[in-house]
Amino acid sequence: MRRAFIAAATLILPLALSGGPAAATSQDTPPSVTAQATSAQAAQAAGHPGTLVAQGPDDICGYTNRRPNLQRGSEGRAVRQAQCYLNQAIGTNLAQDGDFGRATRNATRFFQECADITVDGRIGAQTWSFLSFWANQEDAPFDC
């Protein structure tokens, strides 16, 4: 019994003295969280969506929920998904044919420039995240 009391006191006393676990200050906010908030505010001020989310249940394009890395020469349902997202996000008029050709690469580069992310003409994790979010916004397509 005495050991249990000492163990509980050892855990509770520091929390009580520091003001409890909810006593975090702005100094306790990790720099990455602050940077994300600043980036989101800047994007919203520029008229672009500012928060990243995963694909939701009401996805605008329903070809697949897979998100493989895509580049020129890629084919299939994931390419159709990306082409649909590009059409929805920035108003491109790509054929949703599942062929990642020159037009899809150019539209991808344009989108990446517009979103202010790495411009390489390939669709990886970062581009998928932005595409999914932008395409599923009520006020899409966005002007770049």
C-alpha positions as CSV (number, residue, x, y, z in Angstrom):
1,M,0.0,0.0,0.0
2,R,2.8,2.4,0.9
3,R,4.6,1.7,-2.4
4,A,1.5,2.4,-4.3
5,F,1.0,5.7,-2.5
6,I,4.7,6.7,-3.2
7,A,4.4,5.8,-6.8
8,A,1.2,7.8,-7.2
9,A,2.7,10.8,-5.4
10,T,5.8,10.6,-7.7
11,L,3.5,10.8,-10.7
12,I,1.0,13.4,-9.5
13,L,3.2,15.8,-7.7
14,P,5.2,17.0,-10.7
15,L,1.9,17.5,-12.7
16,A,0.4,19.5,-9.9
17,L,3.4,21.7,-9.5
18,S,3.7,22.4,-13.2
19,G,0.1,23.3,-13.6
20,G,-1.0,20.0,-15.1
21,P,-0.7,18.6,-18.6
22,A,-2.8,21.4,-20.1
23,A,-0.5,24.1,-19.0
24,A,1.4,24.2,-22.3
25,T,2.4,27.6,-23.6
26,S,3.0,28.9,-27.1
27,Q,6.7,28.1,-26.5
28,D,5.7,24.4,-26.3
29,T,4.3,24.4,-29.9
30,P,6.7,22.5,-32.2
31,P,8.1,24.6,-35.0
32,S,6.7,22.3,-37.6
33,V,3.2,23.0,-36.4
34,T,3.8,26.7,-36.4
35,A,5.2,26.5,-39.9
36,Q,2.2,24.5,-41.2
37,A,-0.2,27.0,-39.7
38,T,1.7,29.9,-41.3
39,S,1.8,28.0,-44.7
40,A,-1.9,27.3,-44.5
41,Q,-2.7,31.0,-43.8
42,A,-0.5,32.1,-46.7
43,A,-2.2,29.7,-49.1
44,Q,-5.7,30.8,-48.0
45,A,-4.7,34.4,-48.5
46,A,-3.6,33.6,-52.0
47,G,-7.0,31.9,-52.8
48,H,-5.7,28.4,-52.6
49,P,-6.7,25.7,-50.1
50,G,-4.4,25.6,-47.1
51,T,-4.9,22.4,-45.3
52,L,-4.0,18.9,-46.3
53,V,-6.3,15.9,-45.7
54,A,-6.5,12.3,-46.9
55,Q,-9.1,11.2,-49.4
56,G,-12.5,11.1,-47.8
57,P,-15.6,9.0,-48.4
58,D,-17.1,11.6,-50.8
59,D,-14.2,11.7,-53.2
60,I,-15.0,13.6,-56.4
61,C,-13.1,11.0,-58.6
62,G,-13.8,7.3,-58.0
63,Y,-11.3,5.4,-60.1
64,T,-9.2,4.0,-57.2
65,N,-8.0,4.8,-53.7
66,R,-4.4,3.7,-54.5
67,R,-1.8,6.4,-54.6
68,P,1.3,4.9,-56.3
69,N,4.1,7.0,-57.7
70,L,3.3,8.0,-61.2
71,Q,5.4,9.4,-64.0
72,R,5.4,9.6,-67.8
73,G,4.7,6.1,-69.1
74,S,2.5,5.0,-66.2
75,E,-0.9,3.6,-67.0
76,G,-4.0,2.5,-65.3
77,R,-6.7,3.5,-62.9
78,A,-4.4,5.5,-60.6
79,V,-3.4,7.6,-63.7
80,R,-7.2,8.2,-64.4
81,Q,-7.6,9.2,-60.8
82,A,-4.8,11.7,-61.1
83,Q,-6.1,13.0,-64.4
84,C,-9.6,13.5,-62.9
85,Y,-8.0,15.3,-59.9
86,L,-6.1,17.6,-62.2
87,N,-9.2,18.4,-64.2
88,Q,-11.1,19.1,-61.0
89,A,-8.4,21.0,-59.1
90,I,-7.2,23.4,-61.8
91,G,-9.6,23.1,-64.6
92,T,-7.4,21.2,-67.1
93,N,-9.2,19.4,-69.9
94,L,-7.2,16.1,-69.8
95,A,-8.7,13.0,-71.3
96,Q,-9.1,10.6,-68.4
97,D,-7.6,7.7,-70.5
98,G,-5.2,6.2,-67.9
99,D,-2.1,7.1,-70.0
100,F,0.4,9.4,-68.3
101,G,1.7,11.1,-71.4
102,R,3.1,14.5,-72.2
103,A,-0.2,16.3,-71.5
104,T,-0.6,14.8,-68.1
105,R,3.0,15.5,-67.2
106,N,2.6,19.2,-68.3
107,A,-0.6,19.5,-66.3
108,T,1.1,18.0,-63.3
109,R,4.0,20.4,-63.5
110,F,1.5,23.3,-63.9
111,F,-0.4,22.1,-60.8
112,Q,2.8,21.7,-58.8
113,E,3.9,25.3,-59.6
114,C,0.4,26.5,-58.7
115,A,0.4,24.7,-55.4
116,D,4.0,25.8,-54.7
117,I,5.3,22.3,-54.2
118,T,8.2,20.4,-55.7
119,V,7.9,20.7,-59.5
120,D,9.1,17.5,-61.2
121,G,6.2,16.4,-63.3
122,R,5.7,13.2,-61.3
123,I,2.9,12.4,-58.9
124,G,4.3,11.2,-55.5
125,A,3.0,11.5,-52.0
126,Q,3.2,15.3,-51.8
127,T,1.4,15.8,-55.1
128,W,-1.3,13.2,-54.4
129,S,-2.0,14.9,-51.1
130,F,-2.4,18.3,-52.6
131,L,-4.3,17.0,-55.6
132,S,-6.8,15.1,-53.5
133,F,-7.5,18.1,-51.3
134,W,-7.8,20.7,-54.0
135,A,-10.0,18.5,-56.3
136,N,-12.4,17.8,-53.5
137,Q,-13.0,21.5,-52.5
138,E,-16.5,22.9,-53.2
139,D,-14.9,26.0,-54.9
140,A,-12.6,24.0,-57.2
141,P,-11.2,24.6,-59.8
142,F,-8.7,27.1,-58.6
143,D,-7.0,29.8,-60.7
144,C,-3.2,29.8,-60.7
